[in-house]
Amino acid sequence: MSSTPILRKVALIIHAPSVPSEGDKTLPRAFGWNDPDQLVEDFVAGMREASYGIARFELAERFEVDEFPIKADGYQYEPDPFAQLWRRQGKFHQPDLVDYGSLLRKFGIIEKTSSGEIDEAWLMAFPYAGYYESTMGGPGAFWCNSPSLRDTERTQRRFVVMGFNYERGVGEMMEAFGHRAESILSKVYEGRALEDDLWERFTRYDRQHPGASEVGNMHFAPNSERDYDWGNRRLVRSACDNWYAFPNLSGERRSVNSKEWGGGDIRLHHAWWYLHLPHVEGETQGILNNWWEYILDPDRVR
């Protein structure tokens, strides 16, 4: 039986500066990129479906900002020069990393997280905005596909800041969230003996475990031979179906290939991967059988 829904309240911050040389259109409109709000709507719906209705995201607040975020070294793009750089694919500013401290302060993320007004923040912007796909702050924050956020220990709980790019699609958003899941579940099972590390078992793929693949990870499907090789038609033996019956893992295998997860479509592969995550009530070896509890609320990780 699937577990009950988990609601996460989100602060959505969209950086969509207007560009004078492009008729004052915002960046996504000037370059024909995706509509940020539609991306978020589709992502929320996709994650809800791929989690058996468990992952429920609600926008507690939305900001659309007509400016570029400040980089960690203080640099800030201007609209027309940025547009020209993009047009000619010039050399963008380095270091690329955004000033997370500035963003957290400007939008009151720490205070709102501490009070429970929000649970996490989603940043949505353009290429070279300098965002990590995901990063974690708060007391005891740990690696979440990036180093933890500095000077955020005064919050009352851990929180995640996602970084999305409206030049890309929902599939890439699901991948960013998947790397968050991978980091958090690696922490959940940290220090376990190999025979007790169910997360390590879940992520096995044929290239590393010939004849003994399971579900794989975000980059490697059970039969992938390289990163992002989701369209490989090579048949391999996999125990991926076992995870639908978790915690009853029989170990039975069958031959699978990319027909199972969308024939190379990024969004379909990632949805297939999420649907295999344990999502039922109870515990196994002291760890919840609903891994979404940890993915959505990193404070559950001990």
N, C-alpha and C positions, 0 to 999 in steps of 0.2 A: 504494500500500500504506500502510495506517495505521501510525503510529509505535507504539512499545511503550508500555505503561502508565506513568504517572508517579504515584508514591505521595506523598501529602502527609499528614503526621501533624498532627493538629489538637488543640488544647486548647479544649474546649467549656465555656463559662461561662454558666450560666443564672441570671438574676436573677428569682426567682419568690417574692417575699415573701408571707407569710401575712397575712390581713386579719381581725383580731378581729371586726369588725362583720359580716363575711360568714361567720361560723362557723369562723374560722381556716382557711378554704380559701385556697389560693394564688391569686394574681391570675388566671392563666389559667383556673383552675377556677371561680373566683367569677364571672367575666364570660363564661364559655362560649367562651373563646378556644381556639386550637389547642393541642394537646399539643406542647410543644417537642421532645421526643425523636422523636415521629413525624414532625414537620416535618423534622428533621435527617435522619432515615432516608430519607424520600422525596426530599429534596433531593440527598443523596449518590447515590441510585439514578438520579435524573433527570439529574444532571450526567454520570454515567458513561455513560448511554445517549446523551446528546446530544453526547458527545465521542468517539464510536466506541470507548469503553472506555479512553480515555487518562487522563481525570481520575479518579483513585482517591483517595478521602479515607478516612482511618482515624482514629478517635477515640483519641488516645493517653491522654487524661485527660478527665474530666467533673466539673464542679463545679456543684452547685445551691445557690444562695445565698439565704437567707431574709432578705434586706434589699434596700434600694434603693441603687444605686451613687451615689457622691458626685459632685455637679456640679463644674465647673471653678472656680466661685466659692465652693465649700465647702458649698453647700446640699444637704440630703438629705431626700427626702420621708419622711413617716410614713405607714403603711399606711391608716389610716382616713381621714385628710384626702385622700389621693390617690384613694381609692375614691369619696369624696363628690364630688371634682372631676370624676371621670370620669362619674359618674351624671348630674350636671347640666351636663356639658361646660363647666366653668368655665375660668377663665384659669389656665394652667399656668405654672410658674416659668420665668422668663427671666433670664439666658441659659440655654438648654436644654443646651448642650454638657456632656458628662460629663468628669470628670477622668481622662483616659487615663493620666496618670502614676501615679495612685493604683491603677488597675486593673492596670497592668503590674507594679507593685511587689508588690501583694498576691498575685498569682498567679505571680510569678516568670517572666513571659513572656520578658524579655530573656535571663535566664540559661538558660532551657530552649531558647530559639531558638539561642543561641550554642553550646550543647552538642550540638544536633541531636536533643534529646529531642522537640521539636516543630518544625514548619515554619511554622505560623501559628496564629492564635487566632480563634475565632468567639464573639461575644457575642450572647446571645439574651435579649430582654427585652420589655417592654411599650411601648405608645406613650408618647412623651415621655421615654424613657430617656436621650436625648441622644447616641446613637451616630451616627457617620457610617456610611453604607452600607459603605464600605471606606476604609481609611487605611493608609499604609505607614510603617514605621520601618526603622532600620538605616543603615549607611554608604551615602551616596549615595541615600538615599530620595528619591522624587520624587512629584509630584501623583498621587494614586490616588483620584480623585473627591472629594478633600479635601486639605487641606494635610498635608504629612508630619509624623510624630510627632516632637516635640522631645525632645532629650536621650536619643536612642536610638542614637547613633553607635557606642557601645562594643560593640554586638552584632557578631558576626563576619560577619553577612550580613543582607540585607534580608528583611523579613517583612511580611505583610499581616494586619491585624485587620479581620475582617468584622463588621458590625453588623446583626442580624436582629431582626424584630419578630414575636412569636408571635400577635399579633392578626391578622396577614396570613397569606398562604399561600405555597406553594412557588413559585408564579409570581413573587411579589415577591422571594423569595430569589434566584431565577434572574436577576431584573433587577438586583439589587444586585451580583451577581457579574458580570453583563454590563457594568456601568459600570466595574468594576475592569478587565475585559478591554479596554474602550475606552480607558481611561487608559493602560494599559501599552502597548498597540499603537500609540497615538499617540506615545508616547515612543520606541518601537522605530524608527518611521519619521520621527522628528523631523529636520528639516533636509534631507530629500530633495526633489529637484526634483519638480514635480507629475507629470511623466510616469513617474517611478520610484516614486511613492508608492502602492503597492498597497493600503495600508490606506485611504487616502482614496478610492480607486476602489471598494473593497469597500463602503464606507458610503454610496454615492450613492443618492439616492431621487428620484423623479420631480419633486417640488415644487421641488427645487433644480437638478435636471438633467433637464429635460423630454425625454422620449423616450430617456433614457440612464441609467435607474436600474440598480442592481446589487442588493445585498442589503439595504442600509439599515443602521440602527443600532437600539439598544434601544427608542427611542421612536418611530422612523419606519420602518414597513415600506416596500417599494418604492413603494406607491401612497398612503401616508398624506398627509393634507392638514394635520394638526395633531398635536401630541404625543398619544401613546397611541391613535392612530387605527388600531388593528389590525384592525378589522372592516369597513374600507372595501371595497365591492364594485366600485369603479371599476377598469376594466382599463387597465393601462399596459404598455409594452414594457420588459422587464427582461432583463439578462444574468445573473440570479442562478444559473441552472443551470451556468454556466461554472465556478463556484467548486468544484463537485464534482470537477472534473477538474484542479484546480490542480496544477502550475504551468502547465498548457496552457490558457491563456485565449483562446478563439477569438473572443469578442466577439459570438457569436450571441445573438439576443434572441427572446423570445416574449411573448405577452400573459399577464399574471398578475393575480390579485386575492386577496382575503383567503381564498378557498377553499384557497389553497396553504399557509397558516400558521394554520389553525384557526378562521377566521371571527370573530376578535375575542377568542379565549381567550388570556389573557396567557401562560400556561405553554406552550401550543402554539406561539405565535409565537416565544417565546424559544428553545425547543428547535429550531425550524426555523432560526433565526438561527445558533445554535451549530453545527448540522450543516453549515453552509456554510463555517465557518472552515477554512483550510488546515491539514492534519493529516498530511502525508506526510513521508517522509525527504528529505534533501538540502537544498540552499540555492538561493536566487535572489537575485542582486545582493547577496550577502554576508549575507542574512538567512535564518534557518531556514525551511524550508517547513512546519514544524510550529509554528504560532503558539501552541499550547498550552504549549510549552516556556517561553515568556515569561510567559504568563498565570499559570501555576502556580508558576513560579520566577522572581521579578523580578530575582534576581541574574544571570540570563542576559542582561539588558538592559545594553548597553554605552553 
